[in-house]
């Protein structure tokens, strides 16, 4: 099969220094994850714009650095990393299967640009803006950062008069949206595997995850035993689909398991969520005055919105922003919303689960005692899965026996049952008190809600009462 050396990938070159990849025409930068990477001339036309440079002001993990101090990396370096890995992937496939796949310079440049620009539409504080803030101010809105990313691509091309093939930009946008609910019809029925490199809607294995899993683990000081390089070196196209050697199923399992662990220990850490909820409330209280939600209407305004909005609110003298300033001051002084408890939704209730609201908890208090108000309570509904909801992602991946075989197949669950969890999705409901004196009453109301809704209560733990410093 092409340049494969009897299945020994260690003997095969990872780089191909041909005319499509002349490093003499590229800008060299050093990345703390991937080492030396090279930015080609066309990509630099996008990078050297105020719209792309905005990504420097968007922390990759939002407010997580207030729990993991090292997590201060931005969408900027992540985007460069995905650009580089996207290029490595398609170059490698060209080296090994170029004759049969017909990969050309147009394909390589398109995939690299998709990797570079895939996160252009992210708002302040990572996913919080899209998932927590906007639904509260724009009920029923279907806005997505992926759709804004493709709008930003068009905006950059138009605003900076970038000379680029319109067909290439069309395919870049298709690749960015490939795994979202807003996926566009593909320009060509050929080389479908190219659409699975940056944002894989087929099974979730893509270079976006390769980069952020390793980068986030490193920034948070966590170990990472997922080896993305092995997958890059052993992947192969069969039937217009990226497939992997059957012996690499464990590496793929580690990809999904590491991502799930990051969710549990970092992305939805109870303290991280408490701070996110406070930031959301601060933005909500400032929205009428600042019109934050209106920035999403057009890219020419949206690119001006980034994480610095919190500092802008904090230092603004306007009386209309006082409540927001007070909340931000609480965050600075670590006077956070207090975690009351959490509850794992029973597996048999997941299919029909509806997000729990503060009103649900307030309405579950017993008569007498403190009269809880909806605004005293904050609720976080946390979903953790292996990228495919309640389904096993390995059921969407095809493998091959060796490089002499042209047959692809899926690995049945019974062959890897020792690796599989009992459930592929967890739903955790966390309840917080905005006022320390109401923790007990809210915790009791939460217990009552569980009994009323599920017939059982299964409190996990509560945050110990914080002692005053002497």
C-alpha positions, 0 to 999 in steps of 0.5 A: 500500500503506497509507501507503507513499509510492511506495516512498520510505521517507524520507518516511514517519513512524517514530513514531505519537503515538496513544493506544497510545503516549502518552509523557506516561505513560511514563518517559524514559531515554537509551540510548547506542545508541538515544538517548531511549527511553520505558518504558510503565507496564505495562513499568515494573511488570516493570522495577521488580522485584528479578528484572528489576534482577538483569540489571544484574549480568549482563554481556552478554558475560560475561568478555569485558571482560577482553580488551575492557575496554569490554565491561562493558554488561549484560543490563539495557540490552540488554533495554531496547534490545530492548523499544524496537526491538520497539515501533518495529517493530510500531508501524511496521508498524501505521502502514504496514499497520495496516488490512490487518494488524489490529494493535492495542494488545494486539499492540503491548504483547505484542511490547514485553513479549516484547522486554523479558523475553526474557533474564530466564533468562540465568545468570552470565557470559552463555552460559557458564553454560548451555553450559559449566557446567550440562552438566558437572554435570547430564549430559543436562540440557535446561535452557535460558535461554529456558525459564527466561525464561518461568518468570521471567515467571510468577514476577514476575507472581505475586510482584508481583501484576501486573495483566496480561491472562493471554492477553497473558502467554501470548503473551509466553511464546510469543514468547520461545520462538519460536526455541528447541527448546522453542517453544510452540504459538501461541495464534492462527493469525493475525498469525504475523509478530508471533512473528518480531519478537523471536526469529525462528525462521524466518530469524534476523532479529530485533530481539534481534540488531539490538540486541546486534550494534550494542551489542556492536560499540560496547562493544568499540570495533569498527566496525559497518556493519550498518544495522538502521534501514534494515530497520526502515523497509523491511520489509513483511508479505506472506502473514503473513511479514516480507519485505524489498525485494530491493535490501536483500539486502546489508544483510541479508548484513551482519547475518549477516556482522557477527554471524559476525565478532563471534563470531570476534573477540570472543565466542570470542576465544582468551583469552576462552575461556581465562578462561571455561574457568577460571571454569567450573572454579572454579564446578565446584569450588565447586558441591558446597559452594554448590549452584550448580546447584540454583538452576535448580530454581525462579525464586524461587532462580534470580534470586539467581544472577548474576555476583557469585558469583565475588566471593562465592567469592573473598572467602569463607573456607571451606576447601571453596572454596580450589581455586576461590579459587586459580583466581580468583586466577590469573585476576586475576593473568593466569596463564591456561590456556595456549593450545596450538593450534587446528584447523579441522574439515574441512568434510566431517567436520562432519555427524558431528562429535562434541565433542572432549574432554580425554580424547581428547587425553590418550589421543593422547599417545605412549609415554614422556615426560610422562604427561598426565592428563585434568585437565591439559587443557581443550578448547573446541569452537567453532561459528561459523555464520550462524544457520542451522547449515550452511545459508544463512540467505538461503534462508529469507528472502522479498523483494519487488520494490517496494511496488506488488507483492504477490509475494514470492520468494527470491533464488537463490544464483547471483545473490549468489554473490559474497557467499556463503562457501564454507561456512556453518559453521565448527567449531574445536577449541581445546586449552589447558594448565592447567599452563605446563610441559605445553604442549609435551606437550599440543600434541604429543598434539593433533597426534597426535589430528588425525592419528589422527582426520582423517589430517592435522594443521593447527596454526594457531598457539600463544601465545608463551611469556610472559616474566617481567616484571623 
